[in-house]
Amino acid sequence: MRYVGRVVRVTAIDPATGTEVISVGDAGHGVEALKRLAARKLMYVLKRRRAKELAARKEGGETA
């Protein structure tokens, strides 16, 4: 977490894939709320990436 005035920049990294996301939030919110926001964004990005990979496999004719 990096504080810049009234704004906090939160970085979340998935250790398995190395995927990194950055969320920005109001410093007035609690630390736990900002962590949850970053974790939710990371889960969203991972799910979206997985869905794209599965769709690409289907188009390529591979079976999952």
C-alpha positions in Angstrom: 0.0 0.0 0.0 1.3 3.4 -0.9 -0.3 6.5 0.4 -0.3 9.6 -1.7 -2.2 12.4 0.1 -5.8 11.3 0.5 -5.4 8.4 -2.0 -4.0 5.0 -1.4 -2.5 2.8 -4.2 -2.9 -0.9 -3.4 -1.1 -3.6 -5.3 -2.3 -7.3 -5.3 -0.3 -10.1 -6.9 -1.3 -13.7 -7.5 1.8 -15.8 -6.5 0.8 -18.7 -8.7 0.5 -16.7 -12.0 2.4 -13.5 -11.2 -0.7 -11.5 -12.2 -0.6 -8.0 -10.7 -3.4 -5.5 -10.3 -3.4 -2.0 -8.9 -6.4 -0.4 -7.2 -6.7 3.2 -6.0 -9.0 4.2 -3.2 -9.7 6.9 -0.7 -7.3 6.9 2.3 -10.3 7.6 4.5 -11.5 4.0 4.0 -10.2 1.3 6.3 -7.1 -0.7 5.4 -9.2 -3.9 5.3 -11.7 -2.4 2.9 -8.9 -1.4 0.5 -7.4 -4.8 0.7 -10.7 -6.4 -0.1 -11.1 -4.1 -3.1 -7.7 -5.1 -4.5 -8.4 -8.8 -3.8 -11.8 -8.6 -5.6 -10.2 -6.9 -8.6 -7.5 -9.6 -8.7 -10.1 -12.3 -8.7 -12.0 -10.6 -11.4 -8.9 -10.3 -13.6 -8.0 -14.0 -13.0 -11.5 -15.2 -13.9 -11.6 -13.1 -17.0 -8.2 -14.3 -18.1 -9.2 -18.0 -17.5 -12.5 -17.5 -19.4 -10.5 -16.1 -22.4 -8.1 -19.0 -22.3 -11.0 -21.5 -22.3 -12.7 -19.8 -25.2 -9.5 -19.8 -27.2 -9.1 -23.5 -26.6 -12.7 -24.1 -27.7 -12.1 -22.1 -30.9 -8.9 -24.1 -31.5 -10.7 -27.3 -31.3 -9.1 -28.6 -28.1 -11.2 -30.2 -25.5 -10.9 -29.1 -21.9 
